[in-house]
Amino acid sequence: MVQNVPMGPWKAVSAATGSLSVILLGALLFGGKGAPDPEADGAEVARLKTEINRRERELTELRGQISSFGEAAFLAGRVKSLEAERDSLRRQLDAALKDGDQLRGRVATLEGAAAAAPPPPKKAGAPPPEPPAPRPEKLAQSIADLVDRCAPAVVFVQAGDRGGAGFFITKDGFAITNYHVIAGSEKIELSYLLGGVGGSAKKRIKVAAKAYAIDGRNDLALLKAETRDPVASLELDPGTALRTGDEVIAIGNPAMGAVILEHSVSNGIISSLSRKIGDASFLQTTAAINSGNSGGPLLNKDGLVVGVVTAKAREAQNIGFAIPAPAIRALLDARDGAFRVQGTLAQWEQKNAGTLGSGDATSSIEVPGYILDMILDEENDRILALDGDSSHIMVVSISQRKVLKQIPTGAGAFNLHTVPSTPNMVWVSNRDSQTFVKIDVGRGKTVDTIAVNFTPGEFVLTDTHIWAYGSTPTIQLVPLQEKKHWDTYAPLLTLSYDRRFDTVIGANASTILYEFDASKMVVTVMDLARLKPDSPESEINRMIARLKALVKVHRVPAEALQGITHGLSIVIEPKRNLLFFNRAILKLDDLSKTVGILKSNPYSTSGDAKIRGVLERLKFLDLIVAASRNGKWVANGTHIFSVETFTAVKEIPVPTSCAFFSKDSKRLYYYDAVHRSIAWVEVE
C-alpha cells in the first residue's frame, strides 16, 4: 500500500540510503573528468569526507536495524515478513559498503593530488567560498534512538511467581501494566535500569509497588512505586491521528523458558484501530508479542505511548493486541475516583470479582488435566472443575486466574453437583470405584461415601436422593441417608431436574421424554421394592399401574434428533419456562410441541489440525450444553445461539463439551481442550 505521507523512522533510513547512493554514484562519475584542480580538489576532499562520515552513521543505523530485526524474528518464530524486510536491509547494507569502498578509493586519489599540487595563489577581491549546504534534518528518529530514549522508563513487573512488563507514566513513580499481570498477588515489585539499557546501564533498581487504581474491564492497572527519586517516564499520545499502517514498536520482557529477555524490542504496524473482543476495543498490531510482553508500551514513531500490549492471538503469527491510549488516559483521570483501589488488592478483587477481565484478550486460566464437568460459583470467586485425568476437583480462582487447590474424589470421576444452598458441599460420581462421594470443598476432604454395585455416570441431585444412570440403560435411585439403592427399570439415557417443581425429566433414544414427580416416585419405587416375589398378581399390577400414573410421556418431533449422531442432552431454562432437548427448544408446560430447532453451523476453523482432532474426538458437539439465566442465549459445543432467532450469534473459539453462562448472562465460560485451560468469551 502506497501513501503520500512522510515515512516513519525505520523507512526513512532506507529512503536516505537510496538518495545517498545517487550522490555517491554522481561523485564517482563526474569526479574523473578533466585535469585535477587543486583548489577544487581540496573542497571536494572536504565534501567527500563529510559524505563518508554520513555514510558511516547510516551504516551504523542499518546495522542496528538488522540486529533489531534479527531478535524480533527470533522471538516471533522467524516470522516470514520480518525475514524478508531484514534481508532487504542486508542487501542495502552490502550495496552501501561497496559504494563506500569505491568512495574511499576516490578520496585517496584526490588527497594524493591535493598534497602534490602547490598551494594556489590568492585571488584579490575573490569572494570567500560558500559554506557547504546544510544537511537536512531527519524526518524522524531511528528505532535505536527511540529505544535509547524510551527503554529506561520500561519496568519488569514481578508479581508472585508471575512476571510481565510495565512503564512509568509519571516521574513520581506511577506505572501502567495489565491487571492480569498482578491479579491475586500479595507482593508486587518493579525493577528498572537507572541510566539506560544494555552497556550504558549504570545501576539496577528494585522497588516495592502497590496497586493504586484498576480498570478491570480494560485489563489495566496503575501501580505506585515506593520511591522518592524521580524516574524516567513516557508520555501518552495526546490524540494525534493514529492510522492503520502506522509504524509502532513494542518494548517488553518476553520469557524464553526460565530466561527473561528484558527490554526486548519488536516493531510492526497498526493493522486495525478498533478490533472488538467482547465489549472492549483493542488496537491490532503486527509487532511481535510474546508471554512477558503484557503491560509493556506500544510506541509510535515519536516515542509516545499509543497503547499497552496485552496479548497475542493463539495459533496465529503477526497478530497482537494493545489497549488504546484513551483507556489509559481515562484510568489516570479517574485514579482517585471510580478506579481507586480501596484497601488491599485482595479486598478490592473480592469486591469486584464479577466484573474483572471482561475486556481482556487473554481470557483464560491454565489448568492441568482434562475437565469433564464444571460449576461456576461467582459469589465465592471460583470455578469448581472436575479433572477426569486425575479424578480431582480443582478449585480455580476467577480473579487470580489460577488453580488454588486440588481435592481427590475417588477413581474414575465423571459428574458433580453442589448441594443446594451449601456451595462448599458437592457430590461426585466415580465410575471406576463405583461410589458417590460428598466433598467439603472448603476443607478439602471427603465427608461421606456411598458404595453402589453399578457404574455411575451422569446424575441429578434432589434434597434427599440421587437419580443416576449407570452402565445399563436404567435409572438408579440412591438415598442420601441410606447405604442402598434401587433399580427403577426406567430405560433413560439422560436426566435433568427442575427444582422448582421437584420434577425429574429424562429421555431415551426414541425422542421420548419422561416426566415425573421425584418425591412421589421415591415412595412408589420403595413400595415396589418391598413386594415379595410371591406377592399376588393383583398387587403387582396395582403397583405397576400406580407407577405408570406418575409418569408423563411426551413424544418429541423427530426433528429434535436432526444432525445428532451421539448422545442426548436436556437443559432446563426456568426464566422463560423452556426445555432444550438436543437442539430442539420446547415449552416446559407442553413438551410435545417444538418452539424451534437451532440451526446447525459448520465450524470455521475445522481445517486446523488441533481443532480437527477435537471435532473428531467429541462426537456430541451439536448437543445443547448451557442456557443463560436471562433466557436469551444457549450454547452447544461450537456456537452460542439466540433463543429468539434459533441462529448462531458467535462461534466459541475452541470446540467444547463443558460450558456455562455467567450469572449476568454476558459471558460464556468453557473448557478449552486444545490449550488445557478454562476460557471465556463475551456474549454481549
C-alpha positions, 0 to 999 in steps of 0.5 A, a space after each residue: 500500500 502506497 501513501 503520500 505521507 512522510 515515512 516513519 523512522 525505520 523507512 526513512 533510513 532506507 529512503 536516505 540510503 537510496 538518495 545517498 547512493 545517487 550522490 555517491 554514484 554522481 561523485 564517482 562519475 563526474 569526479 574523473 573528468 578533466 585535469 585535477 584542480 587543486 583548489 577544487 580538489 581540496 573542497 571536494 576532499 572536504 565534501 567527500 569526507 563529510 559524505 563518508 562520515 554520513 555514510 558511516 552513521 547510516 551504516 551504523 543505523 542499518 546495522 542496528 536495524 538488522 540486529 533489531 530485526 534479527 531478535 524480533 524474528 527470533 522471538 516471533 518464530 522467524 516470522 516470514 515478513 520480518 525475514 524478508 524486510 531484514 534481508 532487504 536491509 542486508 542487501 542495502 547494507 552490502 550495496 552501501 559498503 561497496 559504494 563506500 569502498 569505491 568512495 574511499 578509493 576516490 578520496 585517496 586519489 584526490 588527497 594524493 593530488 591535493 598534497 602534490 599540487 602547490 598551494 594556489 595563489 590568492 585571488 584579490 577581491 575573490 569572494 570567500 567560498 560558500 559554506 557547504 549546504 546544510 544537511 537536512 534534518 531527519 524526518 524522524 528518529 531511528 528505532 535505536 534512538 527511540 529505544 535509547 530514549 524510551 527503554 529506561 522508563 520500561 519496568 519488569 513487573 514481578 508479581 508472585 511467581 508471575 512476571 510481565 512488563 510495565 512503564 512509568 507514566 509519571 516521574 513520581 513513580 506511577 506505572 501502567 501494566 495489565 491487571 492480569 499481570 498482578 491479579 491475586 498477588 500479595 507482593 508486587 515489585 518493579 525493577 528498572 535500569 537507572 541510566 539506560 539499557 544494555 552497556 550504558 546501564 549504570 545501576 539496577 533498581 528494585 522497588 516495592 509497588 502497590 496497586 493504586 487504581 484498576 480498570 478491570 474491564 480494560 485489563 489495566 492497572 496503575 501501580 505506585 512505586 515506593 520511591 522518592 527519586 524521580 524516574 524516567 517516564 513516557 508520555 501518552 499520545 495526546 490524540 494525534 491521528 493514529 492510522 492503520 499502517 502506522 509504524 509502532 514498536 513494542 518494548 517488553 520482557 518476553 520469557 524464553 523458558 526460565 530466561 527473561 529477555 528484558 527490554 526486548 524490542 519488536 516493531 510492526 504496524 497498526 493493522 486495525 484501530 478498533 478490533 472488538 473482543 467482547 465489549 472492549 476495543 483493542 488496537 491490532 498490531 503486527 509487532 511481535 508479542 510474546 508471554 512477558 510482553 503484557 503491560 509493556 508500551 506500544 510506541 509510535 514513531 515519536 516515542 509516545 505511548 499509543 497503547 499497552 500490549 496485552 496479548 497475542 492471538 493463539 495459533 496465529 503469527 503477526 497478530 497482537 493486541 494493545 489497549 488504546 491510549 484513551 483507556 489509559 488516559 481515562 484510568 489516570 483521570 479517574 485514579 482517585 475516583 471510580 478506579 481507586 483501589 480501596 484497601 488491599 488488592 485482595 479486598 478490592 478483587 473480592 469486591 469486584 470479582 464479577 466484573 474483572 477481565 471482561 475486556 481482556 484478550 487473554 481470557 483464560 486460566 491454565 489448568 492441568 488435566 482434562 475437565 469433564 464437568 464444571 460449576 461456576 460459583 461467582 459469589 465465592 470467586 471460583 470455578 469448581 472443575 472436575 479433572 477426569 485425568 486425575 479424578 480431582 476437583 480443582 478449585 480455580 480462582 476467577 480473579 487470580 486466574 489460577 488453580 488454588 487447590 486440588 481435592 481427590 474424589 475417588 477413581 474414575 470421576 465423571 459428574 458433580 453437583 453442589 448441594 443446594 444452598 451449601 456451595 462448599 458441599 458437592 457430590 461426585 460420581 466415580 465410575 471406576 470405584 463405583 461410589 458417590 462421594 460428598 466433598 467439603 470443598 472448603 476443607 478439602 476432604 471427603 465427608 461421606 461415601 456411598 458404595 453402589 454395585 453399578 457404574 455411575 455416570 451422569 446424575 441429578 441431585 434432589 434434597 434427599 436422593 440421587 437419580 443416576 444412570 449407570 452402565 445399563 440403560 436404567 435409572 438408579 435411585 440412591 438415598 442420601 441417608 441410606 447405604 442402598 439403592 434401587 433399580 427403577 427399570 426406567 430405560 433413560 439415557 439422560 436426566 435433568 431436574 427442575 427444582 422448582 417443581 421437584 420434577 425429574 425429566 429424562 429421555 431415551 433414544 426414541 425422542 421420548 421424554 419422561 416426566 415425573 414427580 421425584 418425591 412421589 416416585 421415591 415412595 412408589 419405587 420403595 413400595 415396589 421394592 418391598 413386594 415379595 416375589 410371591 406377592 399376588 398378581 393383583 398387587 403387582 399390577 396395582 403397583 405397576 399401574 400406580 407407577 405408570 400414573 406418575 409418569 408423563 410421556 411426551 413424544 418429541 418431533 423427530 426433528 429434535 434428533 436432526 444432525 445428532 449422531 451421539 448422545 442426548 442432552 436436556 437443559 432446563 431454562 426456568 426464566 422463560 419456562 423452556 426445555 432444550 432437548 438436543 437442539 430442539 427448544 420446547 415449552 416446559 408446560 407442553 413438551 410435545 410441541 417444538 418452539 424451534 430447532 437451532 440451526 446447525 453451523 459448520 465450524 470455521 476453523 475445522 481445517 486446523 489440525 488441533 481443532 480437527 482432532 477435537 471435532 473428531 474426538 467429541 462426537 456430541 458437539 451439536 448437543 445443547 450444553 448451557 442456557 443463560 439465566 436471562 433466557 436469551 442465549 444457549 450454547 452447544 459445543 461450537 456456537 452460542 445461539 439466540 433463543 429468539 432467532 434459533 441462529 448462531 450469534 458467535 462461534 466459541 473459539 475452541 470446540 467444547 463439551 463443558 460450558 456455562 453462562 455467567 450469572 449476568 448472562 454476558 459471558 460464556 465460560 468453557 473448557 478449552 481442550 486444545 490449550 488445557 485451560 478454562 476460557 471465556 468469551 463475551 456474549 454481549 
